[in-house]
Each structure stands twice: as structure tokens, then as C-alpha cells.
Amino acid sequence: MRQVVLSIGALALGLVPCHARAGCSRELTASFIGAERLVDSLRPEKAGVARVFAYDGSEYTAAEALWMKGKLRTVLSECNHSDEAHAQPDLNQVLSLVRAHHRNVPPNGR
């Protein structure tokens, strides 16, 4: 929890750059940040883990999680090179998978 608060504080102070902002539109950047938040909550690096869960309760295979992490790195690189024409379809692939797995979990978890 402390790390989240520190990250939010650093972002609010402008100490952490907005990842995709360099060469992509605000809309793409907003979508990227939302996808990145969910994908970063997945932890497929533990040995023997076949399924991983996001902060919202959605479930993915470890392979899907790693694929999404790789795709987001590609999107970030494309935005850094001002190549939104390639970044948008790559981000759309990630968002499509996220929508396919999305669960509507109430904030209180019930």
C-alpha cells in the first residue's frame, strides 16, 4: 500500500513521466495507463503458476499475462518513436483480451 501511495504522489508531482505521452495522443495514453495498471497487477513470474489474477479479480493464464506485458512494452516503444499508427492496434489487442476476461467485481469485494 505504501508503494502505491508513493507512486501516486510521485506521479502527482510530475516526478514520474506519463509513459506513452511522448509521441501518442491523450486518448491512447489514457487507455495505455488503464491497461498497464491491470497488467502490472498480474504476477506470472512465480514458478509453477498456471493462472494469475488481476486486481479486479479477472483471471488469465501466465502466458496471456506475459504476452500482454510484452505488447505493452511494444506500445510504449512505438509511442516513444511517435508511431501511433502501430501503437493503437497493438494496444487494442491487449484491451480486447482484457475485455474478454473482465469481471465486474464490486469495490468491497462482495
Contacts in CASP RR format, 6 or more apart in sequence:
PFRMAT RR
TARGET T0000
AUTHOR 0000-0000-0000
METHOD contacts of the structure
MODEL  1
MRQVVLSIGALALGLVPCHARAGCSRELTASFIGAERLVDSLRPEKAGVA
RVFAYDGSEYTAAEALWMKGKLRTVLSECNHSDEAHAQPDLNQVLSLVRA
HHRNVPPNGR
7 16 0 8 1.000
9 15 0 8 1.000
10 16 0 8 1.000
11 18 0 8 1.000
18 29 0 8 1.000
18 33 0 8 1.000
19 29 0 8 1.000
19 32 0 8 1.000
19 33 0 8 1.000
19 36 0 8 1.000
19 76 0 8 1.000
19 79 0 8 1.000
20 28 0 8 1.000
20 29 0 8 1.000
20 32 0 8 1.000
20 33 0 8 1.000
20 75 0 8 1.000
20 76 0 8 1.000
20 79 0 8 1.000
20 87 0 8 1.000
21 29 0 8 1.000
21 79 0 8 1.000
22 79 0 8 1.000
22 80 0 8 1.000
22 82 0 8 1.000
23 79 0 8 1.000
23 80 0 8 1.000
23 81 0 8 1.000
23 82 0 8 1.000
23 84 0 8 1.000
24 32 0 8 1.000
24 78 0 8 1.000
24 79 0 8 1.000
24 82 0 8 1.000
24 84 0 8 1.000
24 87 0 8 1.000
25 84 0 8 1.000
28 79 0 8 1.000
28 84 0 8 1.000
28 87 0 8 1.000
28 88 0 8 1.000
28 91 0 8 1.000
29 79 0 8 1.000
31 91 0 8 1.000
31 95 0 8 1.000
32 72 0 8 1.000
32 75 0 8 1.000
32 76 0 8 1.000
32 79 0 8 1.000
32 91 0 8 1.000
35 68 0 8 1.000
35 72 0 8 1.000
35 91 0 8 1.000
35 94 0 8 1.000
35 95 0 8 1.000
35 98 0 8 1.000
36 72 0 8 1.000
37 55 0 8 1.000
38 54 0 8 1.000
38 55 0 8 1.000
38 56 0 8 1.000
38 58 0 8 1.000
38 98 0 8 1.000
39 54 0 8 1.000
39 65 0 8 1.000
39 68 0 8 1.000
39 69 0 8 1.000
39 72 0 8 1.000
39 94 0 8 1.000
39 98 0 8 1.000
41 54 0 8 1.000
41 55 0 8 1.000
42 52 0 8 1.000
42 53 0 8 1.000
42 54 0 8 1.000
42 60 0 8 1.000
42 65 0 8 1.000
42 68 0 8 1.000
42 69 0 8 1.000
43 49 0 8 1.000
43 52 0 8 1.000
43 65 0 8 1.000
44 52 0 8 1.000
44 62 0 8 1.000
44 63 0 8 1.000
44 65 0 8 1.000
44 66 0 8 1.000
48 62 0 8 1.000
49 62 0 8 1.000
50 61 0 8 1.000
50 62 0 8 1.000
51 59 0 8 1.000
51 60 0 8 1.000
51 61 0 8 1.000
51 62 0 8 1.000
52 59 0 8 1.000
52 60 0 8 1.000
52 61 0 8 1.000
52 62 0 8 1.000
52 65 0 8 1.000
53 59 0 8 1.000
53 60 0 8 1.000
54 60 0 8 1.000
54 101 0 8 1.000
56 102 0 8 1.000
56 103 0 8 1.000
56 105 0 8 1.000
57 103 0 8 1.000
57 105 0 8 1.000
58 98 0 8 1.000
58 101 0 8 1.000
58 102 0 8 1.000
58 103 0 8 1.000
59 101 0 8 1.000
59 103 0 8 1.000
60 68 0 8 1.000
60 97 0 8 1.000
60 101 0 8 1.000
64 97 0 8 1.000
64 101 0 8 1.000
68 94 0 8 1.000
68 97 0 8 1.000
68 98 0 8 1.000
71 90 0 8 1.000
71 91 0 8 1.000
71 93 0 8 1.000
71 94 0 8 1.000
72 91 0 8 1.000
72 94 0 8 1.000
74 87 0 8 1.000
74 90 0 8 1.000
75 87 0 8 1.000
75 90 0 8 1.000
75 91 0 8 1.000
75 94 0 8 1.000
78 84 0 8 1.000
78 86 0 8 1.000
78 87 0 8 1.000
78 90 0 8 1.000
79 87 0 8 1.000
END
